[in-house]
C-alpha cells in the first residue's frame, strides 16, 4: 500500500482553525491539547506585511523520532505509513515529546500520558478522509496517496525542520509569488 501524505495548499489556508476544532471535537481532547494546530507566519516584504497560515499535525514520518526514542515501545508503524501511539502502554516519560522536531506528541496532564494524531486511521480504513481534511472549508488541507499529484509541491519551508531528518509525510503547494517569498529569510519569529 502506498503511503499517504498531508498536502497543504498554503495559498488557500485562511487560518479559520476548522481542521483543528474538528479533530479536537472528534477525539474529545483535553483543554490545551490539540493534535492539529494552525500557526500564523508573518513576513515583512517591501510591499508590506504578508500573513500565511500553516495547519500542522503529526507527519507520520518515514523515520519517526518518537518511535525511535520511546523506551516502552508505545509507537508502531502500519504498512501504509501511519504512526500509531498506544497510549495504554505509555508511562508519560515525555521522551517522544522532546524528540519530535514537529512537536506532534502531546502530554495530557489529566491522564499523565502522551498521545498524538493517528491520521484518523479508523476512518481511512473505512474509506473516509481524516476529520481535519473533511472539515477544511477552502480545500487547503488534502490527502494524497504516495507521489500522486505532488509534482508541483515542496517538502520544505522556512521555520520547519529539515525534512531529511525524519522524512515527514507532508507537502506544501505554493504559488509562484509564495515560492519566492518563502526563499527569503525574513520570517518574523518562530512558530514551532
Steps between C-alpha positions, in 0.01 A plus 500: 500500500626849418566747781262787551614861503339808654499770231454861611433764236633802686336738254156369604538474880319791665586411860139421598607205718211278385748212461631552853150520652369197310783283632461631854126433492523157335752366752381690812843644567580658835533873542832620359539185290473521120626235262472747210607860547480802273800731508514856372812608310586860425746637245599861467543574130561824309127491412399465867412227747406159356315254725478128424361206696631148548280216621729236654454169682702181530671444167513119528866514411695240311756500784300618805705622793212423739521133399877496540522648851201340677631259767165319529440446128168680508537599136443278200500569130244344270586376152329807353734730696255607773685537832276399790559565868354248742424729794408207726864392507632854555647596839518870413880527499478762223808391305297497179371851570858626531629304199238591240624799296137583409370491859228255399475277811311682774503438874152470652524637855176335612599150391874534556564352156604609155284474190506634144326514165446153358395614149141395585606148401159347580341749260767430237437127535129568440577700184443841664724804524657615828267741684745789458501460121123459486447814710717733289258746333748628239654169392840615628559175690496182294614142502701339222619144439875462445631728225153562350465864388806619692714622210426867570558482877789560739597312813687777680411850606679738739425449866449123471765236568696368205293213354815294453500436878180297528344478152162655585186411303429867440512710185415862422351655189600861434441761233796651312499811718495295820790284383704817462383634836579177687857510369553826687633465855283776649240293682396691814542272801497125536180302494606154621 
